[in-house]
Amino acid sequence: MRIALLLAALGACAGYTGTAQANTCALSAGTTATLDFGTVNPLLPGDTVADGTVAVTCNFSLLAIGARLCFSLGVGNTSPSIAARALGAGTNRMNYNLYTDAAHSQVWGTSTSSGPTSVLLTGPLVVGGGPVSTTFRFYGKLPGNQPLVSTVNNANTQYSENYATTATVDVVFGLGGLANCPVTPTQRILVPLTVTALVQKNCTINATDLMFPPRGVLNAATTGTSTITVKCTNNNAFSVALNGGAVANDVLARKMKHSTAADTVGYQLYQDGNYATIWGDASGGSPRTGTGTGSNQTFTVYGRVPAQATPRPGDYKDVVTATITF
């Protein structure tokens, strides 16, 4: 009788070992494969945020067995470190990071001994076990005001980072209390996470008025200056054109008109202080071209009223439209 009991006990232990090995976890529906920040303008001051999830379902084959899940994120393929994550487009980089809290204060790195990166799952209280699921949520922030972020080939540019082998869920199974993270895993799940953002090429333009000084007689040339300030995405080409004005609508023969009468005064706008290159558009003269730096770039507009017959006294004005193409 004693031998029979001993054999029965050994059989039960052998059966337990076999079922324990069948416990397994896997990614489930709801796991974020691509965290996309969408289209971003790095010249703007506002941050761009996005969040994602890692959903895991564990299938338990034995009553009351548990599992410790440890959610970790290492360095992706374009970042120098966990603390300084960066999306990439060729050699270009754009700062961002992923966090474990909605306040974006705790960078997601190696799992810690407490939540949310350490999760304890207990199998269902039914004979034969069954599935139990959990979801880990993470939060991304891409800071605004990154003027050195570049476009490539003067086009909206996709930036990305891949965590093919460094986003993981480590799992250990056991009965009763299970050690906190980090753990030596029974199973490691790879999370195929990619982070993306589309950098939008963009420019802003501002201009000051050009005021010629008062003259009683137009028997000699009169000059004045104004400025045009542009701010364009780093490394993106741009062109600033000035049209022919509201009065003459002719780049090569610009005119100002008296405020109440039909009299006009001829004038011209130039790109240089030598008054050699007319600042114009496709209809005449030449636009001013440049490449964005992510910061303000200021260009001087040189105005000149040549000597001419003096019209009636009064205020003369023209409205010229500046157009930036990028």
VOBA-1610 file (N, C-alpha, C; in pm, whole numbers, padded with zeros to 5 digits, always signed):
BEGIN
Met+00084-00121+00000Met+00000+00000+00000Met+00087+00126+00000Arg+00194+00123+00073Arg+00281+00240+00077Arg+00343+00267-00059Ile+00382+00163-00127Ile+00442+00181-00260Ile+00342+00240-00358Ala+00218+00195-00354Ala+00114+00249-00444Ala+00092+00397-00420Leu+00090+00439-00293Leu+00071+00582-00262Leu+00187+00666-00313Leu+00308+00609-00298Leu+00424+00682-00344Leu+00422+00701-00495Leu+00385+00597-00567Leu+00377+00607-00713Leu+00270+00708-00756Ala+00159+00710-00684Ala+00053+00806-00716Ala+00100+00949-00696Ala+00174+00971-00587Ala+00225+01105-00562Ala+00322+01149-00670Leu+00410+01057-00712Leu+00504+01089-00819Leu+00432+01118-00949Gly+00327+01044-00976Gly+00249+01069-01097Gly+00186+01206-01097Ala+00137+01250-00981Ala+00076+01383-00972Ala+00179+01491-00999Cys+00299+01473-00944Cys+00404+01572-00966Cys+00442+01579-01113Ala+00453+01461-01174Ala+00486+01460-01316Ala+00379+01529-01398Gly+00254+01509-01363Gly+00145+01576-01433Gly+00151+01727-01416Tyr+00186+01776-01300Tyr+00197+01919-01274Tyr+00307+01982-01361Thr+00420+01915-01367Thr+00531+01969-01447Thr+00490+01985-01592Gly+00421+01890-01647Gly+00378+01896-01787Gly+00283+02010-01813Thr+00187+02033-01727Thr+00091+02140-01750Thr+00154+02276-01728Ala+00249+02290-01635Ala+00313+02418-01611Ala+00387+02464-01736Gln+00447+02373-01806Gln+00520+02409-01925Gln+00427+02458-02036Ala+00300+02430-02028Ala+00206+02472-02132Ala+00156+02614-02111Asn+00188+02676-01998Asn+00149+02814-01976Asn+00223+02903-02075Thr+00153+02996-02136Thr+00217+03082-02236Thr+00142+03214-02249Cys+00215+03317-02291Cys+00156+03450-02314Cys+00188+03496-02456Ala+00104+03584-02509Ala+00124+03636-02644Ala+00061+03774-02655Leu+00110+03851-02751Leu+00046+03979-02782Leu-00094+03954-02834Ser-00185+04045-02800Ser-00323+04027-02843Ser-00373+04152-02912Ala-00495+04147-02961Ala-00554+04259-03033Ala-00551+04385-02947Gly-00520+04496-03010Gly-00509+04622-02938Gly-00366+04667-02919Thr-00270+04581-02949Thr-00130+04621-02939Thr-00095+04719-03051Thr-00031+04828-03014Thr+00007+04931-03110Thr+00132+04888-03184Ala+00119+04870-03315Ala+00235+04835-03396Ala+00311+04959-03440Thr+00238+05067-03468Thr+00298+05193-03510Thr+00238+05308-03430Leu+00323+05375-03353Leu+00281+05496-03283Leu+00313+05613-03375Asp+00211+05678-03428Asp+00228+05782-03529Asp+00193+05919-03470Phe+00290+06008-03468Phe+00265+06145-03421Phe+00193+06228-03527Gly+00177+06174-03647Gly+00110+06246-03753Gly+00201+06349-03817Thr+00141+06452-03876Thr+00217+06558-03942Thr+00254+06665-03841Val+00382+06698-03833Val+00430+06795-03734Val+00507+06907-03805Asn+00494+07026-03750Asn+00571+07142-03795Asn+00671+07175-03685Pro+00798+07142-03703Pro+00895+07160-03595Pro+00922+07305-03558Leu+00871+07400-03638Leu+00890+07541-03607Leu+00791+07591-03502Leu+00683+07518-03482Leu+00581+07562-03387Leu+00621+07525-03244Pro+00577+07604-03145Pro+00619+07579-03006Pro+00546+07464-02937Gly+00429+07427-02986Gly+00349+07327-02915Gly+00403+07185-02930Asp+00389+07106-02823Asp+00427+06965-02827Asp+00321+06884-02901Thr+00362+06772-02958Thr+00271+06677-03021Thr+00274+06549-02940Val+00156+06497-02905Val+00150+06378-02820Val+00069+06268-02889Ala+00099+06146-02851Ala+00027+06028-02899Ala+00048+05918-02796Asp-00043+05823-02790Asp-00025+05715-02695Asp-00057+05581-02760Gly-00006+05475-02698Gly-00025+05342-02753Gly-00042+05240-02642Thr-00063+05115-02680Thr-00085+05008-02583Thr-00011+04882-02625Val+00024+04803-02523Val+00073+04668-02544Val-00026+04575-02473Ala-00101+04498-02551Ala-00201+04408-02495Ala-00145+04265-02494Val-00158+04197-02380Val-00104+04063-02364Val-00212+03972-02306Thr-00224+03854-02364Thr-00313+03751-02310Thr-00229+03630-02272Cys-00247+03585-02147Cys-00176+03466-02098Cys-00276+03351-02082Asn-00240+03237-02132Asn-00321+03116-02118Asn-00260+03028-02010Phe-00337+03010-01903Phe-00291+02929-01790Phe-00353+02790-01801Ser-00271+02690-01779Ser-00319+02552-01791Ser-00342+02486-01655Leu-00324+02561-01547Leu-00339+02503-01414Leu-00405+02603-01322Leu-00491+02555-01236Leu-00561+02637-01139Leu-00463+02711-01049Ala-00483+02841-01030Ala-00413+02925-00933Ala-00268+02952-00967Ile-00220+02920-01088Ile-00085+02961-01125Ile-00087+03108-01163Gly+00026+03177-01147Gly+00032+03320-01178Gly+00144+03351-01274Ala+00149+03476-01320Ala+00254+03520-01411Ala+00292+03664-01379Arg+00422+03689-01376Arg+00473+03827-01363Arg+00512+03874-01503Leu+00458+03989-01543Leu+00488+04047-01674Leu+00569+04174-01654Cys+00681+04186-01723Cys+00770+04302-01712Cys+00783+04369-01849Phe+00732+04492-01858Phe+00729+04566-01985Phe+00851+04658-01992Ser+00939+04636-02090Ser+01063+04713-02102Ser+01077+04769-02243Leu+01146+04885-02251Leu+01176+04945-02381Leu+01321+04992-02378Gly+01400+04940-02472Gly+01540+04978-02480Gly+01562+05089-02581Val+01674+05084-02649Val+01712+05187-02747Val+01670+05140-02886Gly+01606+05227-02960Gly+01567+05196-03097Gly+01683+05212-03194Asn+01653+05202-03322Asn+01760+05201-03422Asn+01812+05338-03461Thr+01750+05448-03409Thr+01800+05582-03443Thr+01832+05668-03322Ser+01813+05615-03202Ser+01835+05693-03080Ser+01973+05667-03021Pro+02034+05769-02961Pro+02162+05748-02893Pro+02146+05682-02756Ser+02029+05701-02693Ser+02008+05646-02559Ser+01859+05649-02527Ile+01823+05583-02417Ile+01684+05584-02372Ile+01642+05725-02334Ala+01731+05798-02267Ala+01697+05932-02219Ala+01687+06033-02332Ala+01752+06005-02445Ala+01755+06101-02556Ala+01710+06033-02684Arg+01587+05984-02682Arg+01536+05916-02802Arg+01515+06018-02916Ala+01536+05970-03038Ala+01524+06058-03154Ala+01477+05978-03274Leu+01379+06033-03346Leu+01339+05976-03473Leu+01442+06013-03579Gly+01452+05930-03682Gly+01552+05955-03783Gly+01497+05956-03924Ala+01565+06035-04009Ala+01543+06034-04155Ala+01681+06047-04216Gly+01740+05935-04251Gly+01880+05937-04290Gly+01964+05976-04170Thr+02047+06079-04186Thr+02130+06127-04076Thr+02060+06234-03992Asn+01941+06276-04032Asn+01866+06379-03960Asn+01797+06318-03839Arg+01782+06397-03733Arg+01721+06349-03610Arg+01618+06450-03558Met+01517+06398-03487Met+01414+06481-03424Met+01381+06421-03287Asn+01394+06501-03183Asn+01380+06451-03047Asn+01235+06413-03013Tyr+01222+06308-02934Tyr+01093+06266-02879Tyr+01124+06171-02765Asn+01022+06127-02694Asn+01042+06017-02601Asn+00909+05950-02570Leu+00920+05832-02510Leu+00804+05753-02469Leu+00805+05739-02317Tyr+00687+05748-02259Tyr+00674+05755-02113Tyr+00572+05654-02064Thr+00579+05628-01933Thr+00485+05535-01873Thr+00369+05607-01805Asp+00367+05739-01810Asp+00260+05814-01747Asp+00210+05924-01840Ala+00085+05962-01822Ala+00022+06062-01909Ala+00081+06201-01889Ala+00149+06223-01778Ala+00212+06353-01754Ala+00347+06364-01823His+00391+06257-01888His+00517+06254-01961His+00636+06290-01872Ser+00637+06229-01754Ser+00746+06256-01659Ser+00835+06135-01634Gln+00785+06014-01662Gln+00861+05892-01636Gln+00894+05824-01769Val+01021+05834-01809Val+01063+05774-01936Val+01050+05623-01928Trp+00996+05565-02033Trp+00983+05419-02038Trp+01117+05358-02076Gly+01173+05281-01983Gly+01298+05212-02007Gly+01288+05069-01956Thr+01387+05025-01881Thr+01383+04891-01822Thr+01271+04884-01719Ser+01199+04774-01715Ser+01088+04759-01622Ser+01137+04774-01478Thr+01051+04829-01395Thr+01084+04849-01254Thr+01002+04754-01167Ser+01024+04762-01037Ser+00959+04667-00946Ser+00815+04701-00916Ser+00768+04813-00967Ser+00629+04853-00941Ser+00559+04886-01072Gly+00427+04901-01064Gly+00350+04935-01183Gly+00389+05071-01236Pro+00359+05098-01361Pro+00281+05014-01453Pro+00363+04912-01532Thr+00498+04915-01517Thr+00579+04823-01598Thr+00587+04683-01538Ser+00542+04665-01414Ser+00540+04534-01350Ser+00394+04496-01322Val+00350+04385-01383Val+00210+04344-01371Val+00205+04198-01327Leu+00121+04170-01227Leu+00101+04033-01179Leu-00035+03984-01227Leu-00035+03873-01300Leu-00158+03811-01346Leu-00179+03681-01270Thr-00303+03657-01229Thr-00340+03530-01165Thr-00437+03456-01255Gly-00407+03328-01275Gly-00492+03248-01361Gly-00634+03239-01307Pro-00730+03206-01391Pro-00870+03198-01347Pro-00888+03085-01245Leu-00979+03107-01151Leu-01002+03009-01045Leu-01097+02900-01092Val-01055+02832-01195Val-01131+02719-01248Val-01033+02606-01278Val-01080+02485-01266Val-00996+02371-01295Val-00956+02374-01443Gly-00829+02357-01469Gly-00781+02359-01606Gly-00734+02495-01653Gly-00751+02601-01568Gly-00703+02734-01602Gly-00783+02800-01712Gly-00715+02885-01793Gly-00781+02959-01900Gly-00708+03089-01928Pro-00760+03176-02014Pro-00691+03300-02053Pro-00721+03416-01957Val-00618+03501-01938Val-00632+03627-01865Val-00552+03732-01942Ser-00609+03851-01956Ser-00546+03956-02037Ser-00514+04079-01954Thr-00418+04157-02002Thr-00384+04285-01941Thr-00337+04379-02052Thr-00343+04509-02023Thr-00300+04609-02120Thr-00206+04709-02053Phe-00093+04731-02112Phe+00003+04831-02067Phe-00005+04950-02162Arg-00026+05069-02107Arg-00039+05190-02190Arg+00088+05274-02177Phe+00134+05326-02293Phe+00250+05415-02292Phe+00215+05543-02367Tyr+00295+05648-02342Tyr+00260+05782-02386Tyr+00381+05847-02456Gly+00358+05900-02576Gly+00464+05963-02652Gly+00451+06114-02653Lys+00565+06182-02651Lys+00566+06329-02664Lys+00680+06370-02756Leu+00644+06450-02857Leu+00741+06507-02949Leu+00743+06657-02923Pro+00851+06710-02863Pro+00852+06852-02825Pro+00845+06944-02946Gly+00780+07057-02928Gly+00779+07160-03030Gly+00908+07240-03028Asn+00916+07337-03119Asn+01030+07428-03127Asn+01161+07352-03143Gln+01170+07274-03253Gln+01294+07206-03288Gln+01341+07260-03424Pro+01398+07380-03424Pro+01427+07448-03551Pro+01532+07379-03638Leu+01614+07292-03580Leu+01718+07227-03659Leu+01669+07103-03731Val+01545+07063-03706Val+01490+06947-03777Val+01476+06982-03925Ser+01525+06894-04011Ser+01532+06923-04154Ser+01431+06844-04235Thr+01395+06900-04348Thr+01330+06822-04452Thr+01437+06767-04545Val+01399+06671-04627Val+01492+06612-04724Val+01435+06633-04864Asn+01520+06682-04954Asn+01481+06705-05094Asn+01362+06800-05106Asn+01355+06899-05016Asn+01251+07002-05022Asn+01110+06945-05022Ala+01089+06840-04945Ala+00958+06774-04940Ala+00926+06735-04797Asn+00796+06718-04770Asn+00758+06663-04640Asn+00834+06532-04620Thr+00887+06512-04499Thr+00983+06404-04478Thr+00940+06313-04364Gln+00939+06183-04391Gln+00902+06085-04290Gln+01020+06055-04199Tyr+00997+06069-04069Tyr+01094+06031-03966Tyr+01039+05908-03895Ser+01129+05818-03851Ser+01082+05697-03784Ser+01191+05638-03697Glu+01148+05550-03608Glu+01240+05468-03528Glu+01174+05333-03506Asn+01258+05228-03510Asn+01209+05092-03498Asn+01267+05024-03375Tyr+01180+04953-03304Tyr+01221+04875-03186Tyr+01197+04727-03214Ala+01262+04674-03317Ala+01235+04537-03361Ala+01269+04434-03254Thr+01374+04459-03175Thr+01417+04361-03075Thr+01432+04418-02934Thr+01401+04547-02917Thr+01428+04609-02787Thr+01303+04651-02711Ala+01185+04626-02767Ala+01060+04641-02692Ala+01015+04500-02652Thr+01013+04473-02523Thr+00993+04336-02477Thr+00895+04328-02361Val+00834+04208-02350Val+00757+04172-02231Val+00820+04042-02179Asp+00883+04051-02062Asp+00941+03932-01999Asp+00837+03870-01906Val+00823+03738-01913Val+00720+03667-01838Val+00785+03556-01757Val+00743+03543-01632Val+00781+03429-01550Val+00655+03374-01483Phe+00640+03242-01483Phe+00523+03176-01426Phe+00560+03113-01292Gly+00460+03098-01206Gly+00485+03032-01079Gly+00361+03027-00993Leu+00374+02957-00880Leu+00268+02948-00780Leu+00300+03041-00665Gly+00199+03105-00611Gly+00220+03192-00496Gly+00289+03321-00536Gly+00370+03374-00445Gly+00438+03501-00470Gly+00543+03490-00577Leu+00542+03587-00666Leu+00640+03592-00774Leu+00725+03717-00758Ala+00853+03702-00787Ala+00945+03814-00773Ala+00903+03930-00860Asn+00934+04052-00814Asn+00904+04170-00894Asn+01004+04185-01008Cys+00970+04269-01102Cys+01059+04296-01215Cys+01182+04373-01167Pro+01294+04359-01239Pro+01316+04274-01357Pro+01335+04127-01317Val+01308+04036-01412Val+01313+03894-01381Val+01395+03821-01489Thr+01437+03701-01454Thr+01491+03610-01555Thr+01371+03539-01617Pro+01341+03566-01743Pro+01211+03526-01795Pro+01201+03378-01831Thr+01081+03327-01809Thr+01044+03197-01865Thr+01015+03213-02014Gln+00961+03329-02049Gln+00925+03359-02187Gln+00951+03506-02213Arg+01005+03538-02329Arg+01022+03677-02370Arg+00941+03701-02497Ile+00856+03806-02492Ile+00775+03844-02606Ile+00835+03970-02667Leu+00859+03969-02797Leu+00906+04089-02867Leu+00787+04169-02916Val+00792+04299-02891Val+00685+04389-02935Val+00736+04466-03058Pro+00685+04440-03176Pro+00736+04503-03299Pro+00687+04646-03313Leu+00747+04737-03235Leu+00699+04875-03227Leu+00779+04965-03322Thr+00706+05049-03395Thr+00766+05153-03478Thr+00702+05287-03441Val+00785+05391-03432Val+00737+05526-03402Val+00763+05614-03524Thr+00665+05692-03566Thr+00679+05772-03688Thr+00625+05914-03669Ala+00671+06004-03755Ala+00617+06140-03765Ala+00653+06193-03903Leu+00564+06271-03961Leu+00588+06333-04091Leu+00621+06480-04070Val+00745+06517-04100Val+00786+06657-04085Val+00737+06737-04205Gln+00661+06838-04175Gln+00599+06920-04280Gln+00689+07039-04313Lys+00717+07058-04442Lys+00791+07178-04482Lys+00699+07298-04464Asn+00755+07406-04414Asn+00671+07522-04384Asn+00755+07649-04383Cys+00689+07761-04408Cys+00753+07893-04402Cys+00654+07995-04350Thr+00704+08096-04283Thr+00626+08215-04251Thr+00698+08335-04311Ile+00622+08441-04339Ile+00681+08561-04399Ile+00616+08685-04339Asn+00698+08785-04312Asn+00650+08913-04261Asn+00730+09025-04328Ala+00666+09139-04346Ala+00732+09251-04413Ala+00700+09382-04342Thr+00794+09476-04349Thr+00770+09611-04299Thr+00746+09704-04417Asp+00676+09815-04393Asp+00649+09911-04499Asp+00776+09986-04538Leu+00784+10022-04664Leu+00896+10104-04715Leu+00846+10247-04728Met+00910+10336-04655Met+00870+10478-04655Met+00980+10562-04718Phe+00950+10620-04834Phe+01046+10713-04893Phe+01036+10847-04819Pro+01148+10916-04800Pro+01141+11046-04731Pro+01070+11151-04817Pro+01010+11251-04754Pro+00939+11356-04830Pro+01036+11432-04921Arg+00991+11463-05039Arg+01070+11544-05132Arg+00979+11647-05197Gly+01029+11770-05209Gly+00950+11874-05274Gly+00961+11868-05425Val+01081+11835-05473Val+01105+11827-05617Val+01181+11697-05644Leu+01139+11622-05747Leu+01202+11493-05777Leu+01311+11510-05882Asn+01410+11596-05850Asn+01518+11622-05944Asn+01641+11536-05918Ala+01633+11448-05818Ala+01741+11354-05788Ala+01679+11228-05729Ala+01752+11121-05736Ala+01699+10993-05686Ala+01678+10998-05535Thr+01571+10931-05493Thr+01540+10919-05350Thr+01534+10769-05317Thr+01591+10731-05203Thr+01595+10589-05168Thr+01535+10565-05029Gly+01499+10441-05008Gly+01447+10397-04879Gly+01459+10245-04869Thr+01444+10191-04752Thr+01454+10046-04733Thr+01341+09994-04644Ser+01315+09866-04660Ser+01227+09793-04569Ser+01284+09653-04554Thr+01220+09567-04477Thr+01272+09432-04456Thr+01162+09327-04477Ile+01205+09213-04524Ile+01119+09096-04532Ile+01185+08986-04449Thr+01111+08930-04356Thr+01164+08826-04268Thr+01092+08696-04296Val+01170+08592-04321Val+01113+08460-04346Val+01168+08362-04243Lys+01089+08261-04214Lys+01130+08153-04125Lys+01083+08023-04189Cys+01178+07942-04236Cys+01144+07820-04309Cys+01209+07699-04243Thr+01146+07585-04265Thr+01200+07459-04213Thr+01345+07443-04256Asn+01425+07395-04165Asn+01568+07380-04190Asn+01595+07298-04317Asn+01684+07350-04399Asn+01731+07281-04520Asn+01628+07278-04633Asn+01518+07352-04618Asn+01417+07355-04724Asn+01433+07482-04807Ala+01441+07467-04938Ala+01458+07582-05027Ala+01331+07666-05032Phe+01350+07796-05053Phe+01235+07887-05066Phe+01267+07996-05167Ser+01162+08064-05210Ser+01176+08175-05304Ser+01075+08282-05265Val+01120+08407-05257Val+01032+08519-05222Val+01019+08609-05345Ala+00895+08626-05389Ala+00867+08710-05507Ala+00790+08834-05465Leu+00816+08945-05535Leu+00740+09069-05518Leu+00670+09098-05650Asn+00539+09122-05644Asn+00466+09144-05768Asn+00480+09288-05817Gly+00409+09320-05924Gly+00421+09451-05987Gly+00346+09562-05919Gly+00278+09533-05807Gly+00207+09637-05734Gly+00065+09655-05781Ala-00017+09714-05694Ala-00159+09731-05725Ala-00184+09842-05826Val-00092+09938-05838Val-00115+10052-05926Val-00082+10016-06071Ala+00040+09975-06099Ala+00081+09949-06237Ala+00072+09801-06274Asn+00077+09714-06175Asn+00080+09569-06200Asn+00188+09533-06301Asp+00304+09596-06284Asp+00415+09577-06378Asp+00545+09584-06298Val+00613+09468-06284Val+00736+09464-06205Val+00840+09562-06259Leu+00849+09574-06389Leu+00954+09656-06448Leu+00918+09804-06454Ala+00796+09840-06419Ala+00755+09981-06423Ala+00660+10009-06307Arg+00707+09986-06184Arg+00623+10007-06067Arg+00589+10155-06050Lys+00469+10182-05998Lys+00424+10319-05977Lys+00349+10331-05845Met+00361+10448-05784Met+00276+10487-05670Met+00175+10589-05719Lys+00058+10589-05659Lys-00050+10679-05704Lys-00086+10777-05594His-00122+10897-05637His-00169+11001-05544His-00293+10950-05471Ser-00308+10993-05347Ser-00418+10941-05264Ser-00555+10980-05316Thr-00566+11092-05386Thr-00699+11133-05436Thr-00700+11165-05585Ala-00585+11186-05645Ala-00578+11223-05787Ala-00518+11108-05867Ala-00510+11128-05998Ala-00460+11023-06086Ala-00309+11028-06104Asp-00242+11129-06048Asp-00097+11143-06064Asp-00024+11021-06008Thr+00089+10989-06071Thr+00169+10875-06026Thr+00316+10915-06016Val+00389+10833-05941Val+00535+10847-05928Val+00597+10711-05954Gly+00691+10707-06047Gly+00759+10582-06075Gly+00862+10549-05969Tyr+00879+10421-05939Tyr+00979+10377-05839Tyr+01017+10233-05873Gln+01118+10182-05804Gln+01157+10043-05825Gln+01209+09982-05694Leu+01199+09848-05684Leu+01246+09772-05569Leu+01357+09678-05612Tyr+01463+09671-05529Tyr+01581+09594-05565Tyr+01623+09501-05451Gln+01704+09402-05490Gln+01756+09308-05391Gln+01888+09354-05330Asp+01950+09456-05389Asp+02085+09496-05345Asp+02096+09647-05337Gly+02192+09688-05257Gly+02213+09831-05237Gly+02276+09901-05356Asn+02318+09824-05455Asn+02370+09886-05579Asn+02258+09909-05681Tyr+02139+09869-05645Tyr+02020+09888-05730Tyr+02041+09825-05868Ala+02095+09701-05865Ala+02125+09633-05991Ala+02025+09521-06022Thr+01974+09454-05917Thr+01885+09339-05939Thr+01745+09374-05893Ile+01654+09386-05989Ile+01515+09416-05955Ile+01454+09296-05883Trp+01391+09324-05771Trp+01323+09218-05696Trp+01183+09203-05754Gly+01161+09091-05825Gly+01035+09073-05893Gly+00980+08933-05879Asp+00917+08887-05986Asp+00855+08754-05986Asp+00872+08693-06126Ala+00791+08597-06159Ala+00806+08530-06288Ala+00781+08624-06407Ser+00711+08735-06384Ser+00679+08826-06494Ser+00792+08922-06526Gly+00889+08935-06436Gly+00999+09028-06456Gly+01085+09037-06333Gly+01211+09080-06352Gly+01301+09084-06239Gly+01332+08942-06191Ser+01373+08930-06063Ser+01409+08799-06008Ser+01357+08786-05866Pro+01300+08669-05832Pro+01267+08643-05692Pro+01396+08628-05611Arg+01383+08642-05482Arg+01496+08620-05390Arg+01488+08476-05341Thr+01596+08400-05357Thr+01595+08259-05318Thr+01684+08237-05196Gly+01657+08126-05128Gly+01736+08092-05011Gly+01703+07953-04962Thr+01768+07915-04854Thr+01744+07785-04790Thr+01715+07807-04643Gly+01609+07745-04595Gly+01568+07765-04457Gly+01671+07716-04356Thr+01671+07782-04241Thr+01760+07745-04131Thr+01682+07705-04006Gly+01550+07719-04011Gly+01469+07697-03893Gly+01457+07821-03806Ser+01532+07925-03839Ser+01529+08051-03765Ser+01494+08165-03861Asn+01469+08283-03804Asn+01435+08399-03887Asn+01553+08438-03976Gln+01522+08466-04101Gln+01618+08521-04196Gln+01560+08651-04251Thr+01636+08759-04239Thr+01585+08891-04276Thr+01658+08942-04400Phe+01579+08990-04496Phe+01633+09042-04621Phe+01589+09188-04636Thr+01680+09269-04684Thr+01650+09411-04704Thr+01594+09434-04844Val+01488+09512-04849Val+01432+09557-04977Val+01481+09700-05000Tyr+01548+09721-05112Tyr+01603+09853-05143Tyr+01512+09923-05244Gly+01451+10035-05201Gly+01362+10111-05287Gly+01430+10235-05344Arg+01392+10271-05466Arg+01454+10389-05531Arg+01351+10459-05620Val+01336+10587-05595Val+01255+10673-05681Val+01352+10753-05767Pro+01355+10729-05897Pro+01451+10801-05983Pro+01406+10946-06005Ala+01499+11026-06050Ala+01462+11164-06087Ala+01358+11160-06199Gln+01256+11246-06186Gln+01147+11247-06284Gln+01068+11376-06269Ala+00978+11396-06361Ala+00894+11515-06350Ala+00815+11509-06219Thr+00810+11624-06150Thr+00746+11628-06019Thr+00594+11642-06035Pro+00517+11548-05982Pro+00371+11559-05991Pro+00318+11650-05881Arg+00187+11660-05873Arg+00127+11746-05770Arg+00164+11694-05631Pro+00169+11782-05532Pro+00202+11740-05395Pro+00096+11644-05340Gly+00137+11566-05243Gly+00043+11475-05179Gly+00110+11344-05140Asp+00030+11255-05085Asp+00080+11124-05046Asp+00060+11025-05161Tyr+00164+10948-05190Tyr+00161+10849-05297Tyr+00185+10710-05236Lys+00113+10613-05291Lys+00122+10480-05231Lys+00101+10371-05335Asp+00166+10259-05312Asp+00142+10138-05389Asp+00142+10022-05290Val+00070+09916-05322Val+00067+09796-05239Val+00128+09681-05319Val+00240+09631-05268Val+00312+09522-05334Val+00291+09395-05251Thr+00261+09285-05317Thr+00241+09158-05250Thr+00367+09073-05254Ala+00411+09029-05136Ala+00525+08939-05125Ala+00472+08797-05112Thr+00521+08707-05194Thr+00477+08568-05192Thr+00597+08476-05173Ile+00586+08386-05075Ile+00694+08291-05052Ile+00650+08153-05103Thr+00737+08091-05179Thr+00713+07957-05234Thr+00816+07862-05174Phe+00769+07744-05131Phe+00863+07650-05066Phe+00818+07508-05092
//
